[in-house]
Amino acid sequence: MEIKQSEFVISAVRSNQYPKDNREEIAFVGRSNVGKSSLINSLVNRKKLVKISSTPGKTRLINFFLINKGFYFVDLPGYGYAKVSKKEMESWGGVIEEYLHDRKQLKVIVLILDCRHKPTADDIIMYKWIKHYNYRTIIVTTKIDKVSKSKLYNNLKIIRDTLKLEEDDRILTFSSLNKQGKEEILDTLDSMVNFIPKG
C-alpha cells in the first residue's frame, strides 16, 4: 500500500456524527502516550496530520482521516492515563465502545502497545473488546529503537502471553525514529482489506 493523499474529515463523539459514505475503515487504538499519533503520521507521510498532544489523555474524540480518497484511518481516543478522573475514563470507554458496536465499515483494528512494557489491565480489556466484536486485529509494538533485539524478542513473547493472543493475531514492530516496520504494517493492512475508492 502506498499512501499518496490524506486529509482530516471530522471529529466525532456519537455514531450520528460518523461519515456515512460507507468507505472501509482501519481504526488505531492504544494507551495515551504509546505513540499512536506518531505511527499514523508516519504511515501517511505527514508530520502533523494527527496532532501530537503534549498532554497525554487529552484527545477525547474519534478522528476520521480520508486516505487516498478511498478509505479511512480512524484515530480512537487514548486510554489508561492515570491523571484523569474515573468519570472521564468511563466517558472515553463509552465513546470507544459505541464506535466498536456494529460498525460495519470497520475492517481492522490496530492495537498499539509500547514494546518496553507488559500490557496493562486496560490493554487486556481493549483486546477483549476487539475480540468480542469480532474485528480483525493487528498488534503493533512501538518504540523498538529503545530496546535491544534480544529484549524485544522476550518482550513480544510476554505481550503475546499476557494478552493470550490467538494464533492468527500478528504482532508487528515499529520505530517512529527510523520508520523501521512501516512498510510491513502498510503491506499487512493492504492484505486485510479491500479498498475501492468511491466517488
N, C-alpha and C positions, 0 to 999 in steps of 0.2 A: 504494500500500500504506500502510495506517495501522496502526501497532503500538500496541495497547492493553494488551497483557499480556506480561510477560517474566519468566522465573524460571530460576535456576540449577538444573540437574538432576544432573549428575555430572561428575567429572573422571576421565579415563581415560588409561592408558598403552598397553594392549593391546586388540585387537579384541574379546576376550570381555567387555570392560567397557563397550563402546558400547551405547547404547539399542537395544532390539530391537523397537520398535513400528512400524518401517518408515516413520516420518514423513520427509518430504523434508528435506534439509539444505543449507544455504549455509555454506561454510567461508571463514574470513578468515585470510590468512597474509601475513607480511611480516617485514622485519628488526626486530630489537629496537629499541625507541625510535622507531619510524616513525609512531606514533600510532594503532596498531590498536585498543587498548582505548578510546581516546577516540572513535574512529569508531563502534565498536559501541555504546557508551554513548549517543552522540548519536542513533543510529538508533532505539534503543529508548526514548528519552526518560527515561533514568535516569542519574544521575551516578555510581553506584557498583555497577552490575550486574557489570561486569568490573573487577576490581581493577587499578589502575594502579600497577605496582611502581616503587619509587624506584631499584631495581637492575636495569638492563637485562639481559636474558638470564636472568632468574630463573625465569620461567614455563617449566616443562618438561612440562606436562600438556596434554592435549586437553580443553577445557572445552565442555560442551554446555549450551545455553540454549534452553528451550522458549519459542517465540514464538507469541502468540495461540492457544495450545493446539493449533496445527496443524502447526508445522514447527520446525526447529532452526536457530539460528545456532551455528556451531562455531568456537571460537577455538583456532587451532593455535599451537604454541609459536613464539615469535620466534626468528629465526636470525641468524647473522652477527655476534654480539657478540664482539669481539676478546679479551676478558679471560677467556674460558672455555677449558678445556683441549680438546685435539683429541679426546680420548675422549668428553668431554661433547657436543661438536659432532656426533660420529658417532652418539651415542646419540639426540640430538634428531632427526637426519636419519632414523634408523630408525623413530622414533615417527611422524613425519610420513608417511614413505613407506608404512608399514603401513596407515595410515588411507586414503591415496590409492589403495591397491591394491584394486581391485574393490569399492569401497564404493558399492553400487547406490543407496543413499538420497541420495548426494551429487550435487546437480544443478548447482551453480555454485560456482566458487572466485573469491573476491575477492582479488586480489593487490595489496597496498598498498605504495606507494612514496612516498618524500619527493620532492616536486616540485623541490626545490632541488638534487638530486644525480643524477648519472648512475647508472643501475643498476649494482650491483656484480656480481662473478662469482657470488655467492650468489643474487642476484635472477635472473640468467640461468639458473642451474641450476634454481631453483624454477619458473620459467616453462616450461622444457623438461620438467620432471617433470609439470606440469599437462597439457601437450600430449601427452606420452607416454601418459598415462592417459585422454586424450580427454575431458576435462571442459570445459564451457563456462566462459569466463573473462571477468571484468571487471577492468580495471586501475583502481585508484583512487589518485590522487596527492593526498597530504595537504599541509597547511601552506601552502596557496596564498596566505594572507594575508601571507606573509613575502616575496613577490616581486612585482615589477611585472607588469602584464598582458603586456607585450612579452617580458619574461624568461620568463614562464610559457609563452608560445607556443613560444619557442625550446627550452625545456627539454622540453616534451611531444614535440617532434619528435626530440630526442636520445633520449628514452626509447623512442619507437616504433622508431627506427633501431637502437638498441643491442640491444633485445630481439628485433628482427626480427619484429615483431608481424604476425599475419595480418590480412587486410583486415577481417574481421568482429570483430576484437578492439577493444572500446571502451575509451577512456581517459576516465574521469570525474574531476572535481576536487572537493576538499573542504577546508573550513576548520573546525576544531573551535572556533575563536574565535567566529565568527559564524554557524556552521552552513550556510554557503554550499555548495550542491551536495547537501545532504541529501535533498531531495525527488526530485531526478533519480536519485540512487542507489537510493532505495526504489522508484521507478516502474520503473526498469530491472530490478531484481531481480524485481519483481512480474510483469513481462512475460516473464521467462525460466523461471518455474517454475509449477507447478500445485498450490497449497496447498489441500488438503482436510482440514479438521480430522477427527481420528479419536478416537472415544470421547467 
